[in-house]
Each structure stands twice: as structure tokens, then as C-alpha cells.
Amino acid sequence: MNLTVLGAGAWGTAVAASTAARHGTLLWVRDAAQCQQMQAARENVRYLPSVPLPAALQLTADFNAALAHARGGLIVVATPMAGLREMLQRLPADAPGVLWLCKGFEEGSGLLGHEIARAVRPSAAQVGILSGPSFALEVARGQPVALVVASQDDALCRQAVEAFHSDAMRIYASNDPIGVEVGGAVKNVMAIATGIADGLQLGLNARAALITRGLAEMTRLGLALGARVETFMGLSGLGDLVLTATGDLSRNRKVGLLLAQGLPLPQILQELGHVAEGVACAATVLKRAQAGGVDMPITEAVVRVLEGRLRPPQAIQELMSRDARREGA
């Protein structure tokens, strides 16, 4: 099977590297100069330094060549959420099955990935998402990981399992793309909140409370949008939330830690050097929740901190002073 990965950030590079030994894999690099550098060094110096690229992994900056390579196989879109619409629009009508790796809601439209795909490619059935608890660096190194592929198309799920399932990567299938995408989006916001709490040295009890109540917020929003509750107990819900909220490689958690230190958000994002999707989509998550009458107090607090309307200690104080209620409410 041939695979084309569109986007040579950390995650796209890691996914391409993980399949190159078993399938004909081509990684499309948007910037021609970066592509030449990666060819010469056999390393993605910018996003995955010190991780050698497999000899079998092909690289190109030619978009048409990348599409031609995937004929009869799979296309994997590895751009940030802000680039998903453009990539889907650039694909021809007869493109093979398409999976995307990005997690979040699109700014402006407020749409999830499957909603963007429905708007851009209404006749294309073979679309879905590959998600779950995963840091690119560990995947690129061949360390164990478990992911979930979600699509309404069973044939695409089977194809994705064939493509990605290996000794180091377990792939589970789901027909609940709504739940998988909501989990992938909201966990980033909750990771910022947990980073703030850890940065303020509030302790492990506070961390556990934020993760648990964050899962409740995530589930409420997902159910309101048509997801299934059991999805949030799986890899793209609880699993990804725990990893992103507690892992030292988490960019969104790092944002929270630095906000707690009093650093301004523009400086944090400049120093980070990578996209932190929770920053980009937090306000959109809140808007979708408010439109559906879904209560998300942690998300609201994060949005106010990101917008500079609330200091991190005040956000924690407001959350702790909320009225008592039944746990399931």
C-alpha cells in the first residue's frame, strides 16, 4: 500500500517514519528548502531533531507528485487544524481515502474536521481521523503507542488498520468520529488548565480534580454534538486527556505552566515554536458549548486567561468558589 503524508511537522514526520518500513511512504514538505535540508540530513532538524529518518521514507515538495504516489492507497493530512480546509480543497475528486491527524475546532467556522470535510467534499465517503494519546517524538523513535481511527466508512477503517497497525503501534477502529474529534479538541484546553494548576504548585489533588472535571466537560459537549458516551472512556477521550495534561512533552501543558509564571501569551507562543492547538481553539470550543447550552466552566476560565481578562490565580479561585452540585450534573 502507498501512503502520502501531507505536512512535515513533528507529527506528520513521525507518522510517515513509522510506516516507511512496511509501506511505500512519501512525505510532502510544503517548503522546498526544508525538503532539501531533510533530504541531505535525513532528519527533520526543525521539528524532530536527532531522530534519523528511515532510508525508505521518500520526500518531495511537489504536491502533484505526492498525490500521484497515493493513488490506490491513503492520503494522510498532517497540517494543523487551520490548514485542513485548504488541504481538502486541493485534493482531486477521485482522491483515495483521506485521514487527518489534526485536533481541534476550526477558528471562524467553529467546525470539527468531519464537518469541514462534509462541507468541502460532500460526495467523498472515505474520510476520517487518526487520533489518540501520542507524542510525535516517541512515535518517531518506535516506542509503543495505541491510536484510534474513526470514520463512518468501515472500509477506510480497515485500510487504516492495515496501514498503521504494527508491533509498536496498535490501531483501534471507531465509527464515532464526532466523539473522537471532540475528545482530541477539548483535551488540549484541559491540558492548559492543568498546566496552570501545576505551575501554581496546587498539588496532585488539584491536578486529578481538573482532569476528572475536564473529562466531564468534554463528555457533555460531545453528547450535545451527537457523540457516544463510551468514546470518552477510550483512547481519544480519557487516554489523550491524561497524556496531554500530564506529559512533559505536551505543548498545551507547557503553555499553562508558563502562563502560571506570568509570561505573556505572545512570548510563550514565540518560545514554543510549535502550534499549541488548545490556544487556537479554546474560544471556539466555548462558543460551540454556549450555542448548545453546555456548561464548561474550566474551558471558560482558560479562555479568559488566554485573552488576558483573568489572571491564573483568579481563575482557580473562581472555579473553586462555584456552588456545590451533584457529580453527574
PEFEN-V976032 format. One record per residue. N is the residue number from 1. SS is DSSP state (helix for helix, strand for strand, loop for the rest). Layout:
N|SS + N|SS
This chain:
1|loop + 2|strand + 3|strand + 4|strand + 5|strand + 6|strand + 7|loop + 8|loop + 9|loop + 10|helix + 11|helix + 12|helix + 13|helix + 14|helix + 15|helix + 16|helix + 17|helix + 18|helix + 19|helix + 20|loop + 21|loop + 22|loop + 23|loop + 24|strand + 25|strand + 26|strand + 27|strand + 28|strand + 29|loop + 30|loop + 31|loop + 32|helix + 33|helix + 34|helix + 35|helix + 36|helix + 37|helix + 38|helix + 39|helix + 40|helix + 41|helix + 42|loop + 43|strand + 44|strand + 45|loop + 46|loop + 47|loop + 48|strand + 49|strand + 50|strand + 51|strand + 52|strand + 53|loop + 54|loop + 55|loop + 56|loop + 57|loop + 58|strand + 59|strand + 60|strand + 61|loop + 62|loop + 63|helix + 64|helix + 65|helix + 66|helix + 67|helix + 68|helix + 69|helix + 70|loop + 71|loop + 72|loop + 73|loop + 74|strand + 75|strand + 76|strand + 77|strand + 78|loop + 79|loop + 80|loop + 81|helix + 82|helix + 83|helix + 84|helix + 85|helix + 86|helix + 87|helix + 88|helix + 89|helix + 90|helix + 91|loop + 92|loop + 93|loop + 94|loop + 95|loop + 96|loop + 97|strand + 98|strand + 99|strand + 100|strand + 101|loop + 102|loop + 103|loop + 104|loop + 105|loop + 106|loop + 107|loop + 108|loop + 109|loop + 110|loop + 111|loop + 112|loop + 113|helix + 114|helix + 115|helix + 116|helix + 117|helix + 118|helix + 119|helix + 120|helix + 121|loop + 122|loop + 123|loop + 124|loop + 125|loop + 126|loop + 127|strand + 128|strand + 129|strand + 130|strand + 131|strand + 132|loop + 133|loop + 134|loop + 135|loop + 136|helix + 137|helix + 138|helix + 139|helix + 140|helix + 141|loop + 142|loop + 143|loop + 144|loop + 145|strand + 146|strand + 147|strand + 148|strand + 149|strand + 150|strand + 151|loop + 152|loop + 153|loop + 154|helix + 155|helix + 156|helix + 157|helix + 158|helix + 159|helix + 160|helix + 161|helix + 162|helix + 163|helix + 164|helix + 165|loop + 166|loop + 167|loop + 168|loop + 169|strand + 170|strand + 171|strand + 172|strand + 173|strand + 174|strand + 175|loop + 176|loop + 177|helix + 178|helix + 179|helix + 180|helix + 181|helix + 182|helix + 183|helix + 184|helix + 185|helix + 186|helix + 187|helix + 188|helix + 189|helix + 190|helix + 191|helix + 192|helix + 193|helix + 194|helix + 195|helix + 196|helix + 197|helix + 198|helix + 199|helix + 200|loop + 201|loop + 202|loop + 203|loop + 204|helix + 205|helix + 206|helix + 207|helix + 208|helix + 209|helix + 210|helix + 211|helix + 212|helix + 213|helix + 214|helix + 215|helix + 216|helix + 217|helix + 218|helix + 219|helix + 220|helix + 221|helix + 222|helix + 223|helix + 224|helix + 225|helix + 226|loop + 227|loop + 228|loop + 229|helix + 230|helix + 231|helix + 232|helix + 233|helix + 234|loop + 235|helix + 236|helix + 237|helix + 238|helix + 239|helix + 240|helix + 241|helix + 242|helix + 243|helix + 244|helix + 245|helix + 246|helix + 247|loop + 248|loop + 249|loop + 250|loop + 251|helix + 252|helix + 253|helix + 254|helix + 255|helix + 256|helix + 257|helix + 258|helix + 259|helix + 260|helix + 261|loop + 262|loop + 263|loop + 264|loop + 265|helix + 266|helix + 267|helix + 268|helix + 269|helix + 270|helix + 271|helix + 272|helix + 273|loop + 274|loop + 275|loop + 276|loop + 277|helix + 278|helix + 279|helix + 280|helix + 281|helix + 282|helix + 283|helix + 284|helix + 285|helix + 286|helix + 287|helix + 288|helix + 289|helix + 290|helix + 291|helix + 292|loop + 293|loop + 294|loop + 295|loop + 296|loop + 297|helix + 298|helix + 299|helix + 300|helix + 301|helix + 302|helix + 303|helix + 304|helix + 305|helix + 306|helix + 307|loop + 308|loop + 309|loop + 310|loop + 311|loop + 312|helix + 313|helix + 314|helix + 315|helix + 316|helix + 317|helix + 318|helix + 319|helix + 320|helix + 321|loop + 322|loop + 323|loop + 324|loop + 325|loop + 326|loop + 327|loop + 328|loop + 329|loop
